Amino acid sequence: MKRLFFIIILIQILLIPNAYAHGFGSKIDLPIPGYLYWFGGGAAVIASFAIISLFVRSKAHDDSYRTYNLRNVGIVDALYRNKSLLNVFKVISVSLLILTILTGVLGSQFPVKNFAPTFVWVVWWGGFIWLHILFGDSWNFVNPWKNIFELIKFDEKPLRQYPDKLKSWPAFGFFLIFAWIELVYPTPAHPQFLGNIIFVYSIIVLAGMRVFGKNKWLDNCEPFTVFFNFVSSFSATRVTSDGKILLRPIASGLLDARYRFDQLCFLILILSVVSFDGLISTLFWYDVIGIDAFGGSGRYDVIYVNTAGIIVSFLAFFSIFYSFVAISRAITKTDITTLDLAQKFVPALLPISIVYHLAHYSAYFFLNGQLIIKLISDPFGFGWDIFGTSSYEIVRTIDFILLWNYQVAVIVIGHILSVYIAHRISLRVFKDGKKSIMSQAPILLLMVGYTILGLWLLSTSSI
């Protein structure tokens, strides 16, 4: 286990430095045929399964992993004890929310000259996930709606009891709407639209917390809290209830995760949405639906087919995952129901969702994210130069081969982590090495398929 711990720590170090991608914008001239990357990645996942099966024995079913309390480091402990620092983060997060709404509604309506689109779609959605991977549940500290609720000191006693039978389905619905806006709505980067919809959503969240209680609403209805709670299980650190800040192997927190059916569906929705995002960026998709990618009126031409596509994508991913789990159950002849087995194994899908997000947004974040340097000096697009950065020259060159190799590495490492988590879960479920390996055959096939799909989406011709 000691060797495995250091291997996993090494992997998470390799994952740390870099950027994000919404697509290359064109087809990359790879040094070797793309299919060699696809199937080479799949072969690497299969090889990792053989190694993991050899070294991770049945004694691993206790779900143990090594940790280190970062509060043993003086500066970390001092920062943790500094409550005023937390208040600074709260004020900054609330200020950014207000600035985003105001710039969207009152500022220039050219997206590249307005703070709101770049901050929301590039910096926050494309890049904030890194903070979660490195520092754990960062969203809990910077969630602007939670901070507004606490700073205003609303009465936290709920006005009505939250219907527990709803579980986190409201968050599922809100996240689906968010995905529709990002992927289907014709002008998601229009500043005034963003400002208005964020304002309306803020009212909904604040009202929901007041009516049903802050924690009940956030944990069940606020989609980004639910999303980042998932990501926190993947992160390299965890803050415990007794105040420890534990450094741990990346993704090891998934061994502690226990998900309900609604959470299973939410997690699969995350995977299906980011995959569908990659698909609709390809020329292949436009060939399939029979629409000219470079003609017509853009997103207006595909609004209905893409709306249906989001739903079909989720149903397809859910059906495929559930079917492979059913095959696993049949092979092992276990008494555990297919649904229960699916809920036990679904945490293994989270690394796949996260690393594809990291790979998918890399070029997008690197190129478009630089706009924020200009926009902090002129957030409204009025010609200001508050911090002297409005004349910053954006670096528009990027080594796409280097980026592609980074994306391949991230995708493959993420799938290897998924194989490792799935194997550890199977040892916990079956407590028998042979049956555990048998159960993993269909899951491994699924992981290899996801690997090939992810690499194909990233390498195929895009618009």
C-alpha positions as CSV (number, residue, x, y, z in Angstrom):
1,M,0.0,0.0,0.0
2,K,2.9,2.4,0.7
3,R,4.1,2.1,-2.9
4,L,0.6,2.5,-4.2
5,F,0.2,5.7,-2.1
6,F,3.3,7.3,-3.6
7,I,2.2,6.3,-7.1
8,I,-1.1,8.0,-6.6
9,I,0.5,11.1,-5.1
10,L,2.8,11.2,-8.2
11,I,-0.2,10.9,-10.5
12,Q,-2.0,13.9,-8.8
13,I,1.2,16.0,-9.1
14,L,1.2,15.3,-12.8
15,L,-2.5,16.4,-13.0
16,I,-1.8,19.8,-11.3
17,P,-0.2,22.2,-13.7
18,N,-2.2,23.4,-16.6
19,A,-5.1,24.8,-18.5
20,Y,-8.5,24.0,-20.1
21,A,-10.4,23.3,-23.7
22,H,-13.6,24.0,-25.3
23,G,-12.4,22.5,-28.5
24,F,-9.5,23.1,-30.8
25,G,-11.4,25.1,-33.3
26,S,-10.0,23.0,-36.2
27,K,-8.5,19.6,-36.9
28,I,-5.1,19.0,-35.4
29,D,-2.3,17.5,-37.5
30,L,-1.2,14.7,-35.2
31,P,2.2,13.2,-35.6
32,I,0.6,9.7,-35.8
33,P,-2.9,8.6,-36.8
34,G,-5.5,9.6,-34.3
35,Y,-6.8,6.0,-33.9
36,L,-3.4,5.0,-32.4
37,Y,-4.0,7.5,-29.6
38,W,-7.5,6.2,-29.1
39,F,-6.7,2.6,-28.8
40,G,-3.4,3.2,-27.2
41,G,-5.3,5.0,-24.4
42,G,-7.7,2.1,-24.1
43,A,-4.7,-0.3,-23.9
44,A,-3.1,1.7,-21.2
45,V,-6.4,1.4,-19.2
46,I,-6.4,-2.4,-19.6
47,A,-2.8,-2.6,-18.6
48,S,-3.5,-0.5,-15.5
49,F,-6.3,-2.9,-14.6
50,A,-3.9,-5.9,-14.7
51,I,-1.4,-4.0,-12.5
52,I,-4.1,-2.8,-10.0
53,S,-5.6,-6.3,-9.8
54,L,-2.1,-7.7,-9.0
55,F,-1.1,-5.2,-6.3
56,V,-4.4,-4.3,-4.7
57,R,-5.4,-7.4,-2.8
58,S,-8.5,-8.3,-0.9
59,K,-7.2,-6.7,2.3
60,A,-7.9,-3.3,0.6
61,H,-11.6,-3.7,1.3
62,D,-11.3,-1.6,4.4
63,D,-11.1,1.5,2.2
64,S,-8.1,2.8,4.0
65,Y,-5.7,5.3,2.5
66,R,-2.8,7.4,3.8
67,T,-3.4,11.0,4.9
68,Y,-1.4,13.8,6.3
69,N,-2.8,16.6,8.4
70,L,-1.7,19.9,6.7
71,R,-2.4,21.8,10.0
72,N,0.9,20.4,11.2
73,V,2.4,23.0,8.9
74,G,2.6,26.3,10.8
75,I,1.5,28.6,8.0
76,V,-1.4,26.4,7.1
77,D,-2.6,26.3,10.7
78,A,-2.2,30.0,11.0
79,L,-4.3,30.7,7.9
80,Y,-7.0,28.3,9.0
81,R,-7.3,30.0,12.4
82,N,-7.5,33.4,10.7
83,K,-11.3,34.0,10.6
84,S,-10.9,37.4,9.0
85,L,-9.4,35.7,5.9
86,L,-12.7,33.8,5.5
87,N,-14.7,37.0,5.7
88,V,-12.4,38.5,3.0
89,F,-13.3,35.5,0.7
90,K,-17.0,36.0,1.4
91,V,-16.9,39.7,0.6
92,I,-14.9,39.0,-2.6
93,S,-17.4,36.3,-3.8
94,V,-20.4,38.5,-3.1
95,S,-18.7,41.5,-4.9
96,L,-18.0,39.4,-7.9
97,L,-21.6,38.2,-8.1
98,I,-22.9,41.8,-7.9
99,L,-20.2,43.0,-10.4
100,T,-21.3,40.2,-12.8
101,I,-25.0,41.2,-12.7
102,L,-24.3,44.9,-13.0
103,T,-21.8,44.6,-15.9
104,G,-24.1,42.2,-17.7
105,V,-27.1,44.5,-17.4
106,L,-25.5,48.0,-17.7
107,G,-22.2,47.3,-19.5
108,S,-21.2,47.0,-23.2
109,Q,-23.3,44.3,-24.9
110,F,-20.2,43.1,-26.9
111,P,-19.3,39.9,-25.0
112,V,-15.5,40.4,-25.4
113,K,-15.8,43.9,-23.8
114,N,-18.0,42.8,-20.9
115,F,-16.8,41.2,-17.6
116,A,-19.8,38.9,-17.2
117,P,-19.4,36.4,-20.1
118,T,-15.7,35.8,-19.6
119,F,-16.0,35.5,-15.8
120,V,-19.0,33.1,-15.9
121,W,-18.2,30.8,-18.8
122,V,-14.4,30.9,-18.9
123,V,-13.0,31.7,-15.4
124,W,-15.7,30.3,-13.2
125,W,-17.1,27.3,-15.2
126,G,-13.9,26.5,-17.1
127,G,-11.4,27.1,-14.3
128,F,-12.8,27.1,-10.8
129,I,-12.9,23.3,-10.7
130,W,-9.1,23.4,-10.2
131,L,-9.5,25.0,-6.8
132,H,-11.7,22.1,-5.8
133,I,-9.3,19.5,-7.0
134,L,-6.4,21.1,-5.1
135,F,-8.1,22.5,-2.0
136,G,-11.2,20.5,-1.5
137,D,-14.7,22.1,-0.9
138,S,-13.8,25.6,-2.0
139,W,-17.3,26.4,-3.2
140,N,-18.5,26.1,0.4
141,F,-16.4,29.1,1.2
142,V,-17.0,31.3,-1.9
143,N,-20.6,30.4,-2.7
144,P,-22.0,34.0,-3.1
145,W,-25.6,33.1,-2.4
146,K,-24.7,31.3,0.8
147,N,-22.4,34.2,1.8
148,I,-25.1,36.8,1.2
149,F,-27.6,34.8,3.3
150,E,-25.0,34.6,6.2
151,L,-23.9,38.2,5.9
152,I,-27.4,39.6,5.9
153,K,-28.1,37.2,8.9
154,F,-31.4,35.8,7.6
155,D,-33.3,33.8,10.1
156,E,-32.1,30.2,9.4
157,K,-35.2,28.6,10.8
158,P,-37.1,27.2,7.8
159,L,-40.6,28.5,7.1
160,R,-41.6,25.1,5.6
161,Q,-40.3,21.5,5.8
162,Y,-38.4,20.4,2.7
163,P,-40.1,17.4,1.1
164,D,-37.5,14.7,1.7
165,K,-39.0,12.6,-1.1
166,L,-37.7,15.2,-3.6
167,K,-34.1,14.5,-2.5
168,S,-31.7,16.3,-5.0
169,W,-34.0,16.1,-8.0
170,P,-34.5,19.9,-8.0
171,A,-30.7,20.3,-8.4
172,F,-30.8,17.8,-11.2
173,G,-33.4,19.9,-13.0
174,F,-31.6,23.2,-12.4
175,F,-28.3,21.6,-13.7
176,L,-30.1,20.4,-16.9
177,I,-31.4,23.9,-17.4
178,F,-27.9,25.3,-16.9
179,A,-26.5,22.8,-19.5
180,W,-29.3,23.8,-21.9
181,I,-28.3,27.4,-21.6
182,E,-24.6,26.7,-22.1
183,L,-25.0,24.2,-25.0
184,V,-28.3,25.0,-26.7
185,Y,-29.5,28.5,-26.1
186,P,-28.5,30.7,-29.1
187,T,-26.7,33.5,-27.2
188,P,-25.5,32.2,-23.8
189,A,-22.7,34.8,-23.7
190,H,-24.9,37.8,-24.3
191,P,-24.1,40.1,-21.3
192,Q,-27.6,41.4,-20.6
193,F,-29.1,37.8,-20.8
194,L,-26.4,36.6,-18.3
195,G,-27.0,39.5,-15.9
196,N,-30.7,39.0,-15.9
197,I,-30.7,35.3,-15.5
198,I,-28.1,35.4,-12.7
199,F,-30.2,38.0,-10.9
200,V,-33.4,35.9,-11.2
201,Y,-31.5,32.8,-10.1
202,S,-30.1,34.7,-7.1
203,I,-33.6,35.6,-6.0
204,I,-34.7,31.9,-6.4
205,V,-31.7,30.6,-4.3
206,L,-32.1,33.2,-1.5
207,A,-35.8,32.6,-1.3
208,G,-35.3,28.8,-1.3
209,M,-32.8,29.0,1.5
210,R,-35.2,31.2,3.6
211,V,-38.2,29.0,3.0
212,F,-36.6,25.5,3.3
213,G,-33.5,26.3,5.3
214,K,-30.0,27.2,4.1
215,N,-28.4,23.7,4.2
216,K,-31.5,21.8,2.9
217,W,-31.8,24.1,-0.1
218,L,-28.1,24.1,-0.9
219,D,-27.7,20.3,-0.5
220,N,-30.8,19.4,-2.5
221,C,-31.7,22.2,-4.9
222,E,-28.6,24.3,-5.7
223,P,-27.0,22.5,-8.6
224,F,-23.5,24.0,-8.3
225,T,-23.3,23.0,-4.6
226,V,-24.3,19.5,-5.5
227,F,-21.8,19.4,-8.5
228,F,-18.9,20.7,-6.4
229,N,-19.7,18.4,-3.6
230,F,-19.1,15.6,-6.1
231,V,-15.8,17.2,-7.2
232,S,-14.7,17.5,-3.5
233,S,-14.7,13.7,-3.2
234,F,-12.1,13.7,-6.0
235,S,-9.9,16.5,-4.4
236,A,-6.5,16.2,-2.9
237,T,-7.6,17.6,0.5
238,R,-10.5,17.2,2.9
239,V,-11.5,19.3,5.9
240,T,-12.9,17.1,8.7
241,S,-15.5,17.9,11.2
242,D,-12.8,18.2,13.9
243,G,-10.9,20.8,11.9
244,K,-8.2,18.7,10.3
245,I,-7.1,19.5,6.8
246,L,-6.1,16.1,5.3
247,L,-3.9,15.7,2.3
248,R,-4.8,12.5,0.6
249,P,-4.2,10.6,-2.7
250,I,-6.4,12.2,-5.4
251,A,-9.7,10.5,-5.9
252,S,-9.4,8.5,-2.7
253,G,-12.3,10.4,-1.2
254,L,-14.6,8.4,-3.6
255,L,-13.9,5.4,-1.5
256,D,-15.9,7.0,1.2
257,A,-18.8,8.1,-1.1
258,R,-22.2,6.6,-0.8
259,Y,-24.7,7.8,-3.4
260,R,-28.5,7.5,-3.7
261,F,-30.3,6.9,-7.0
262,D,-31.0,10.7,-7.5
263,Q,-27.2,11.3,-7.0
264,L,-26.4,8.5,-9.4
265,C,-28.5,10.2,-12.0
266,F,-26.9,13.6,-11.3
267,L,-23.4,12.2,-11.7
268,I,-24.3,10.5,-15.0
269,L,-25.9,13.8,-16.1
270,I,-22.6,15.5,-15.5
271,L,-20.7,12.9,-17.6
272,S,-23.3,13.0,-20.4
273,V,-23.4,16.8,-20.6
274,V,-19.7,17.3,-20.9
275,S,-19.5,14.5,-23.5
276,F,-22.4,16.0,-25.5
277,D,-20.7,19.3,-25.4
278,G,-17.7,17.7,-27.1
279,L,-19.9,16.0,-29.6
280,I,-21.8,19.1,-30.8
281,S,-18.5,20.9,-31.3
282,T,-17.6,18.4,-34.1
283,L,-18.2,18.4,-37.8
284,F,-19.3,14.8,-37.4
285,W,-22.4,15.9,-35.4
286,Y,-23.5,18.3,-38.1
287,D,-23.0,15.6,-40.7
288,V,-25.2,13.3,-38.7
289,I,-28.0,15.8,-38.3
290,G,-27.7,17.0,-41.9
291,I,-27.0,20.7,-41.2
292,D,-24.3,22.9,-42.7
293,A,-22.0,23.8,-39.7
294,F,-20.8,27.0,-41.4
295,G,-24.1,28.2,-42.9
296,G,-27.5,29.3,-41.8
297,S,-28.1,31.1,-38.5
298,G,-25.9,29.2,-36.1
299,R,-27.4,27.8,-33.0
300,Y,-30.9,28.7,-34.0
301,D,-30.7,26.0,-36.7
302,V,-29.9,23.2,-34.1
303,I,-31.9,24.4,-31.1
304,Y,-34.5,21.6,-31.2
305,V,-32.2,18.8,-32.2
306,N,-29.6,19.8,-29.5
307,T,-32.4,20.1,-26.9
308,A,-33.4,16.5,-27.7
309,G,-29.7,15.5,-27.9
310,I,-29.1,16.5,-24.2
311,I,-31.9,14.3,-23.0
312,V,-31.0,11.4,-25.3
313,S,-27.4,11.7,-24.3
314,F,-28.3,11.3,-20.6
315,L,-30.6,8.4,-21.3
316,A,-28.0,6.7,-23.4
317,F,-25.2,7.1,-20.8
318,F,-27.5,5.9,-18.0
319,S,-28.7,2.9,-20.0
320,I,-25.2,1.9,-21.0
321,F,-23.9,2.2,-17.4
322,Y,-26.9,0.3,-16.0
323,S,-26.6,-2.4,-18.6
324,F,-22.9,-3.0,-17.9
325,V,-23.6,-3.2,-14.1
326,A,-26.3,-5.7,-14.9
327,I,-23.8,-7.8,-16.8
328,S,-21.4,-7.6,-13.9
329,R,-24.2,-8.8,-11.5
330,A,-25.0,-11.7,-13.8
331,I,-21.3,-12.8,-14.0
332,T,-20.8,-12.7,-10.2
333,K,-24.3,-14.2,-9.5
334,T,-24.6,-11.9,-6.5
335,D,-27.8,-11.4,-4.6
336,I,-27.2,-7.6,-4.7
337,T,-29.8,-5.9,-6.9
338,T,-28.6,-4.2,-10.1
339,L,-29.8,-0.8,-8.8
340,D,-27.8,-1.2,-5.5
341,L,-24.8,-2.4,-7.4
342,A,-25.0,0.6,-9.7
343,Q,-25.2,3.0,-6.8
344,K,-22.1,1.3,-5.3
345,F,-20.0,1.6,-8.5
346,V,-21.1,5.0,-9.8
347,P,-18.4,6.9,-7.8
348,A,-15.9,5.3,-10.2
349,L,-17.4,7.5,-13.1
350,L,-16.6,10.8,-11.4
351,P,-12.9,10.9,-12.3
352,I,-13.9,10.4,-16.0
353,S,-16.3,13.3,-15.8
354,I,-13.7,15.6,-14.2
355,V,-10.7,14.8,-16.4
356,Y,-12.8,15.2,-19.5
357,H,-13.9,18.6,-18.2
358,L,-10.2,19.5,-17.6
359,A,-9.2,18.4,-21.1
360,H,-12.2,19.8,-22.9
361,Y,-11.8,23.3,-21.6
362,S,-8.0,23.6,-21.7
363,A,-7.4,25.7,-24.9
364,Y,-10.6,27.6,-24.3
365,F,-9.4,28.6,-20.8
366,F,-5.9,29.4,-21.9
367,L,-6.9,31.6,-24.8
368,N,-10.2,33.2,-23.7
369,G,-9.2,33.4,-20.0
370,Q,-6.6,36.0,-20.7
371,L,-9.5,38.4,-21.4
372,I,-10.1,38.7,-17.7
373,I,-6.8,40.5,-17.4
374,K,-8.1,43.3,-19.6
375,L,-11.6,43.2,-18.2
376,I,-10.6,43.8,-14.5
377,S,-9.5,47.3,-15.6
378,D,-12.6,47.9,-17.7
379,P,-15.4,45.5,-16.6
380,F,-18.3,47.5,-18.2
381,G,-16.5,48.2,-21.5
382,F,-16.6,51.9,-20.9
383,G,-13.0,52.6,-21.8
384,W,-11.7,52.6,-18.2
385,D,-8.2,51.5,-17.2
386,I,-8.5,51.0,-13.4
387,F,-5.5,48.7,-12.9
388,G,-3.6,49.6,-16.0
389,T,-4.2,46.2,-17.7
390,S,-6.8,47.2,-20.4
391,S,-4.0,47.3,-23.0
392,Y,-2.8,43.8,-22.2
393,E,-1.8,41.9,-25.4
394,I,-3.5,38.5,-25.4
395,V,-1.2,35.6,-26.4
396,R,-3.0,33.9,-29.2
397,T,-0.5,31.2,-30.1
398,I,-0.6,27.8,-28.6
399,D,1.3,24.6,-29.2
400,F,-1.6,22.3,-30.1
401,I,0.6,19.1,-30.1
402,L,1.7,19.9,-26.6
403,L,-1.9,20.6,-25.6
404,W,-3.1,17.3,-27.3
405,N,-0.4,15.3,-25.4
406,Y,-1.6,16.9,-22.2
407,Q,-5.2,16.1,-22.9
408,V,-4.3,12.4,-23.7
409,A,-2.3,12.1,-20.5
410,V,-5.2,13.7,-18.4
411,I,-7.8,11.5,-20.0
412,V,-5.8,8.3,-19.6
413,I,-4.8,9.1,-16.0
414,G,-8.4,9.9,-15.1
415,H,-9.6,6.5,-16.5
416,I,-6.9,4.7,-14.6
417,L,-8.0,6.3,-11.4
418,S,-11.6,5.2,-12.2
419,V,-10.4,1.6,-12.7
420,Y,-8.6,1.8,-9.4
421,I,-11.7,3.2,-7.6
422,A,-13.9,0.6,-9.2
423,H,-11.6,-2.2,-8.1
424,R,-11.4,-1.0,-4.5
425,I,-15.2,-0.7,-4.5
426,S,-15.6,-4.3,-5.9
427,L,-13.3,-5.6,-3.1
428,R,-15.5,-3.9,-0.5
429,V,-18.7,-5.3,-2.1
430,F,-17.6,-8.9,-2.8
431,K,-14.7,-9.3,-0.3
432,D,-13.3,-11.9,-2.7
433,G,-10.4,-11.3,-5.1
434,K,-11.6,-13.7,-7.8
435,K,-15.2,-12.5,-7.8
436,S,-14.0,-8.9,-7.6
437,I,-12.0,-9.3,-10.8
438,M,-14.8,-11.1,-12.5
439,S,-17.2,-8.2,-11.7
440,Q,-14.7,-5.8,-13.2
441,A,-14.6,-7.3,-16.6
442,P,-17.7,-5.4,-17.9
443,I,-16.8,-2.3,-16.0
444,L,-13.3,-2.3,-17.5
445,L,-14.8,-2.7,-21.0
446,L,-17.0,0.4,-20.2
447,M,-14.0,2.4,-19.0
448,V,-12.0,1.5,-22.2
449,G,-15.0,2.6,-24.2
450,Y,-15.2,5.9,-22.4
451,T,-11.4,6.4,-22.9
452,I,-11.7,5.9,-26.7
453,L,-14.8,8.1,-26.9
454,G,-13.2,11.0,-24.9
455,L,-10.0,10.9,-27.1
456,W,-12.0,10.7,-30.3
457,L,-14.1,13.7,-29.3
458,L,-11.0,15.8,-28.5
459,S,-9.2,14.8,-31.7
460,T,-11.9,14.9,-34.3
461,S,-12.6,17.8,-36.6
462,S,-14.3,20.6,-34.7
463,I,-16.0,23.9,-35.5
